[in-house]
Amino acid sequence: MTTYSGPARLTLASGTQVSGMASLSTNQRGGVAGWGGTFRPDQNSEEIRNAGEGFSLELPYDQIGSVSIVGVRKLLATQILVTLAGDGPVPF
């Protein structure tokens, strides 16, 4: 299993870029390879709460992966945690 934990930037469907911290890993379940993890944005946005597909996650050194937002949960009064599912090649 490969992992990444550090700074990232989520690009939303509107083109808005949101900086934050990502914690990602690859997984192997039943012979199906994939990747995903969580993203904690620096600032909360209503647009992030709208789950969907077609977003991208940029890691340092111009590594970019396509992601879908599969869940959003509240951590504290002002923070949220976004659950991501990777689409396509692993960017880390």
LINTA-V411203 format. One record per pair of residues at least 24 apart in sequence whose ideal C-beta (glycine too) atoms are under 10 Angstrom apart, sorted by the first residue. I is the first residue (numbers start at 0). J is the second residue. Records with the same first field share a line. If there is no record, write none. Layout:
I->J + J
//
This chain:
0->24 + 25 + 26 + 27 + 34
1->25 + 26 + 34 + 89 + 91
2->34 + 36 + 91
3->34 + 36 + 56 + 58 + 59 + 62 + 64 + 89 + 90 + 91
4->36 + 37 + 91
5->58 + 59 + 91
6->41 + 57 + 58 + 59
7->36 + 38 + 39 + 40 + 56 + 57 + 58 + 59 + 62 + 64 + 66 + 83 + 90 + 91
8->38 + 40 + 41 + 55 + 56 + 57 + 58 + 59 + 63
9->38 + 40 + 44 + 47 + 54 + 55 + 56 + 57 + 66 + 68 + 81 + 83
10->53 + 54 + 55 + 56 + 57 + 63 + 66
11->44 + 46 + 47 + 49 + 51 + 53 + 54 + 55 + 68
12->46 + 49 + 51 + 52 + 53 + 54 + 55 + 68
13->46
15->44 + 46 + 47
16->55 + 57
17->41 + 42 + 43 + 44 + 46 + 47 + 54 + 81
18->42 + 57
19->47 + 56 + 78 + 79 + 80 + 81
21->56 + 57 + 58 + 64 + 66 + 81 + 83 + 91
22->80 + 83
23->56 + 58 + 64 + 66 + 83 + 85 + 89 + 90 + 91
24->85 + 89 + 91
25->85 + 89 + 91
26->85
32->89
33->84 + 85 + 86 + 87 + 89
34->64 + 66 + 83 + 84 + 85 + 86 + 87 + 88 + 89 + 90 + 91
35->64 + 66 + 67 + 69 + 82 + 83 + 84 + 85 + 86
36->66 + 81 + 82 + 83 + 84 + 85 + 91
37->70 + 72 + 80 + 81 + 82 + 83
38->66 + 68 + 71 + 79 + 80 + 81 + 82 + 83
39->74 + 78 + 79 + 80 + 81
40->71 + 78 + 79 + 80 + 81
41->78
42->77 + 78 + 79
43->71 + 73 + 74 + 75 + 76 + 77 + 78 + 79
44->79
47->71 + 79 + 81
48->73 + 79 + 81
50->81 + 82
52->84 + 86
53->86
54->81 + 83 + 86
55->86 + 90
56->81 + 83 + 85 + 90 + 91
57->90
58->90 + 91
59->91
60->90 + 91
61->90
62->88 + 89 + 90 + 91
63->88 + 90
64->88 + 89 + 90 + 91
65->90
66->90
//
